[in-house]
Amino acid sequence: MKSSKFWAMNSTDSTNAAPEVALILAAGLGSRLRPQTKTPKPLTWVLGLTLAERVVCTLLDAGIRRILVTLGHEAETVRAHFCAIARRRGVTIDFIEVRGWEEGNGASALAAKGRTGEAPFLLVMIDHLFDPAIIRALAGDPPEAGEMRLAVDRDKDGIFDLDDVTRVKIGGGRIRQIGKTLDDWDAADTGVMLCTSGLFEGLERAAARNEHGLSDGLRVLAGEGRAGTADMTGMPWLDVDTPDALREAERRLMRDQGRKTRDGPVSRHLNRPISRWLSRYLVRTAVTPNQISLLSWMMSCVAAGLMAVSGYPALAAGGVLAQLASVVDGCDGEIARLKHSQSEFGGWFDAVLDRYADAVLLFGLMWHEFAATGTSLSVLLGFAAIVGSFLNSYTADKYDGLMAQKLQGASTFRLGRDVRVFFIFVGALLNLPLVTLGVIALVMNVEVVRRIVVCAGADTK
């Protein structure tokens, strides 16, 4: 996709009420992925989470708390995996065992008849990753009784596998034709749809003609004018049903979900490319974001100890290790976002450790200069640098929130921890500890004053 992001995570936008129930079609064999993964398709790993858990997390992010899952191929293995997800994520998951699932995904969907309730329900595929914003957009324009609404993407150039996509011909906001072999088509089927019980009527009529695909049922409804569309062009999605698509999913996840929106200049251009490379491997392990935060803090403490030692080699080594710790510090958030494991405690814990790390690094730099020269200026500048750094961090959230709310369109320039640690790194390599303390003290305190002025001006508007 050409979107600036791939799919959102932990969104809190609740403008449109989410459907009460989501149906995940997970009964199929997944033959094109199986030669590489050797597991049932729902258990295919995508950067630390299986397809099943990623789809469940997307539904949770959209506000859905009750999920139905169809079972077919290796049913007990898939059931056990979804049960483990339900326990971890605190969601209700019920199962529908499908007879004749080999006939097609329409047979799997039809098996859910009578289980979805009276209200519109969401239907998604186990191998489709998508932005939860698609669900919210569908919820904002629900289908009429007896109808369904399919999320479609009109950006043909942005579709990853154009030859395999299910194609949709649209007329007047409704499906006119649907299938993989259409020559004349307008949009792609994203695999996400909001349905009423009318879906089952279409599937039953198609099954009576020995047609058991989901598209077959939609084709019946389209012929009766009961299959609508919702344009989701620009909202990220991907059908992960081949090894190439699996690699593309991982590439997009690392590119987009590992990106923070409020990175400073050093993080954006230096730290983040390296931390994303590290996170690509760390996300496949059992290491937790909090453990990474702790590791980064420990590295900073060792770096501070090295810088406090007399002599240039120890000072330079400490500076390099401090910068490496700053890089590793970006991995905790990336891993948390990739694994949908963000928590308020995790963010707070990381912030606390960062403040300790700032203090010990600046103290180590100050002690190096004081031990070498005995000048009281090093103590004064070290104190000013520590105070400025703490206030810079303390004012960051308030300032960033104001920039986002009251000063929309204003510059989001910010100096934060990434810049401080980079100054320490460069200063240590240049053997200029006193100058480094002075620069940090000046820059951080001036930045705090600038934020006060900006916020005061905004408050009067």
N, C-alpha and C positions, 0 to 999 in steps of 0.2 A: 504494500500500500504506500501511497505517497504522503500519508498523514505525518505530522510532526511527532507523533507518538504511535506506539503499536497498540497496546490496550491498557486502560487505566487500572489502578489498583486502589483498593480501600477507599473508593469514592464515597463522599458523604452527601452527595446531591440527592435529595429526596423530593424533588419537585413533583414528580408523578409517582403515584402509589404503585408499587410492584405487584405483579400477579401473585396470587396466594400459592400457586402450585407451579412447579416446573417439571416437565417430563424429559428425561435424558434417554435417548435411544443408544443403548450400549450392548446390544445383543449380537452384533455382527462379528465376522471372523477377522477382519482387518488383514486380508491376505497380502496386500502390497507392503505393509509395514512389517509383517511377521518375519520375513527372512532376515531382517536386521535386528529386531527386538527380541524375538523368540518368546514373547509373552502375549497374552490377550491384549487387544488394542487399548482398553481403558488403563492398563498397567504400564503403558509406554512412558518412559521417563523423559521429561523435558526440563532440563536445568533444575534438578532437585525436587521436582514434583511430577507426579504422573499426570497424564491427560485427564484422568478422572478427577483428581484433586484440583487441578487448575480450573476445570469447568465448574465444579462445586464452589470454589472460591469466587469465581465470577458471579455466580448466582447469589451468593451471600452478599457480595459487594453491592448488588442491585437491590437487596432487601428481601430476597426470597428465603423462606425458612423451612418450607416443606418440599421435598424432592421425591419424585418417582423415577425409578431406574428399571429399564427393561433388561432382562437377562436371557442369554441364549448360549453362545459359545463359552465353554468353561465357566458355566454359571456360578458354581460354588466358589471358585477362585475370585471371580469378579465381585460376588456378594461379600466375601470376607474383606476384600479391599475397601469397598464402599462403607462397610460397617466400621472399619478402623478410621476412615475419614470422618464419619459421623461423630465418633467419640472425640476425635481431636478438635473438630470444628464446631461442635455443639449444634448440629443440625439434624432434623428428622429426615431419614431416608427410608422409603418403603420400596419393595421390589415386586416386579411383575415378571413371572416366568413365561416365556413366549414359546408356544408350540409352533413349529414351522417357521422359525426365525430365518432359516436358510433361504426362504422364498423371497425375502426382501425386507427393507426397512419399513415399508408400509404395513406388513404383517406385524411387526414389532409395535408400531404406533397403534394399530387397531386393537392390540391386546390390552391397551390401557382404557378401553371404553368402559365407562361406569366408575372409573377410579379418579377422575380428574376434578369432580365437583361440577357445580353449576356455573361458576364464574369463569371468565376467560383464563386459559392456562398457557404457559410458555412451553414450547417444544424446541429442544436443541439437540445437536448431534454430539456424541462423545468425542469426536475428532475435530471439532471446530473450536478454535480459540477466538474470542471476540471481546470487544470493549463492552463493559456493563452499561455504557451509555446507550447502546442499541436497545437494551431491554427497557430502559426508562423512556426512550423515544416511542417505542411500541406501546407502552402503557399509557402514554399521553394521547394516543389515537387508537383506542381499542376497536375491534371489529364489531359489527352488529350481530345480533343473535343468529346463529346458524351459519356464520361466515368465519373466515380466518384472514390474517394479514401477514404477509411474508416480508421480511426485511431484505431489501435488494441493494446492490451496489452498481451504479451506472459507470463507474470509472474502469473501463475495460483495460486501459494501459496499466492500471495498478494491480491487476489480478495476477497472482503468482503463477498459477498453472492454468493458462487459458484453455488448454485442450481438454482438461478434465472437469471444468466448472459446469454446474447445472445452469443452463441459459434460460432467460425469461423474456418473453415478448410481452410488452405492456401496452395497454390502451385505456385511457381514462382512469388511470390509477388502479387498474385491475389486471390480473394475469390473463393474457389471451392464449399464450402457448408456453409450455415449460418442458425442458428436456435437455440432454447433453448434446444432441446432434442438430439443434436448430441452426440454420444458416442466417436467418434474419432475426436478430434479438437485440434487446435494449439494455439488459442488466443481468447481473449474476445473482444467484441464490446464495445468501450468506449462511444458510442453515439455521437461522433463528426465525421463529414465527410465533405469533400470538393467535391462539385458536379457541374456538368454541366447540361444542359437541357436534357441530356441523361437519367438522373434519372427519369424524368417524363415519358419517353418512357417505361422504365421498370415497373413503377407503373401502367401505363395504360394497359400493357399486362397482368400484374398480376390481375388487377381489372376485366378484361374481363373473367378471370377464377374464378371470385368471391373470389379472395384473396386480402385482403385490408390492410395487414400489411406492414410496411416499409421493413421488412426482406423479404417479398414476392417479392417486387420489386427488391431488391438487388439480390435475387436468380435468377431472370430472367436475369439481367445484367451479373451476374456471369456466367450463361450458355452461354452467348455471348462473354465472355472474356473481358467485359467492366467494371468490378468491381475490382479496385486495393486496396491494403492495404498499410498503413504506420505504421511502428513499433514505438510505443510510450512507450514501456516498461520502467518503471522507472519514468514516468511523472505522477503525482498524478491525480486521478479522482475517482468519487464515484457516483453510481446510488442511489439516495435518494428516494426510493419508498415504504419503510416500516418504521414503528416506530423504529425498531432496527437500520436501516440505518440512520435515522434522528439523533438518539443519537450518532452514530458513526461519523457522519459529524461534530457534535458539539464538540465531543472529539478531533477530528483531527484539527479542527480549533483552539481550545484553545491550543493544544499542539504545533502547528506549526506556525500559523499566528500570535500568540501572542508573538513570540520569536524574539528578536532583535539579529542582527548578531554581534554587537559590544559591547555587555554587558561586564562590568568589572566583576571581580571575585565575589564580594558581590552581585551584581545584579543577576548574573547567578545562584548562589547556594542558596541564601537566599531570596532576594527581589522578583525575578521573579516567583517562585512557589506561593508565597502569592498573588502577584498582579494579576496573572492569575486567581486565585480563586475569587478575588474581581471582576475582569473584567467580569467573567462569569455571574455575577448578574447585574453589572452596564450596560452591553451591551444591556440588555433587557429594560432599562429605557430610558427616553428622555435626560438624562444628556449628555453633549457634551465633547469632549476632552479638549477644552479650559477651560470649567468650572472645570474639574478635575485638570488641571494645576494650576488654581487659588486657588482651595481648598488646594492643596499641598503647595503652597506658604504661604497661610494663616496659615496652621498648623506649618510651619517652623517659621513664625513670632511669634506665640504663644510659640513655643518651645524656641526660643531665649529669649523671655521675662521671661519665667520660669527660664532659666539658669542664667539670670542676677540677679535674686533674691538671697539674701544671704541664706545660709543653704543648707545642702546636699539633703533633700527631693525635693526641687524645682529643684536643679541641675539634680538629677536623673530623675525626671519626664520630664524635658526638653529634656534630652538625648533620652529617650524612644519615646517621641513625634516626635523628629527630625528623628529618624529611621523609624517611621510609615509614616511620610511625604515622606520619600525617597521611601518607598514601593508604596504609592499612586501615586507618580510621575511616576511610570512605567505604570500605568493604562491608562494614556491619549493616549500614543502611541498605546497600545494594542487595545483600543476602536476604535481609528482612523483606524487602519489596519483592524480590524474586520468589521467595517462599511464602508470601502472604503471611508473614509472622511479625508484623509491626505491633508494638505495644507501647502504651504510655510509659510504662516503667522502663522499657528498653531505651526510648528516646531520652528520658530523664537521666538514666544511669550513664549513658554515653556523654551527656552534657556535663555531669558531675566529674567524670573521669577526665574529660577535656580540660576542665578548670584546674584540676590537680596537675595535669600534664603541663599546662601553660606555666603554672607557678614554679614547678621544679625545673623546667627548662630555662626559664629566665633567671632563676636563682643560681643554677649551675653556671650560666654565662657570667653572671655578676661575680660569683665566687672566684672564677678563673681570673678575672681582671683584678679583683681586690687582692688575691693571694700573690699575684705577680707584681703589682705596683703599690698596693696599700692605699690607693687614693680613695677618699671618701666620696668622690664624684660617682664612682662605680656603684656605691650603695644607693645614692640618691637617684641615679638614673634607673637602677634596677627596681627600686621601689616604685618609681613613676611608671615604668614599663608594665609591672605586674598590675598596678591599679588600673592603668589605661586598658590593659587587656581584659581584666575582669569586667569593667564597665562597658567595654565594647561588646562583650558577650551578653551582658545583662540587658543592654538596650536593643539587641539584634531583633528579637521576636516582635517587640512593640513597633520598632521602626519598619520591619518588613511587612507587618500586618497593616500598618498605616499606608505604606506605599501601595499595597494591593487594593485597599478599600477607598481611601480618600484621594489618593493621588494617581488614579488610573492613567496610564500613559506616560507618567513621569519616569525619569531614569531610575533603574533599579541598581545603580552602582552601589557596591558595598565592599568594605574592607573587613575581613574576618580572620578567623584562626588560620586559614590556609596561608594568608599573606604573612602573618606573624611568624609562623614556623619557617616559611621560606626565607624571611629576613634572617632568622637565626642560622639557617643552613648556609646561606651565602656569606654572612658575617663570620661564621666559624671557618669556612674555607679560605676567606681572605685574611684571617687572623686579625680581625678588627672587633673584638668583643665590646669595647667601650663605645665605639661608633654605632655598633648594632643596637646596644641598649638605648642610646640616645635617639636613634631613628625610630625604634619601636615605641618608645615613650612619647615622642612627638606625634607620630602618625596616628597612634591609637587614641590619644587624648584629643587631638584635633578632630578625628572622626566622630568621637562621642559628642563634641561640641556641635559639629555639623548636623548630627542627627537631632540634637535638641532644638536647633534653629529650624530645621525642616519640619519637625513635629509641631513646634509652636506655631509656625506659619500655617500649617494645615489645620490646626485646631481653631484658628480664627476664621476659617472659610465657611 
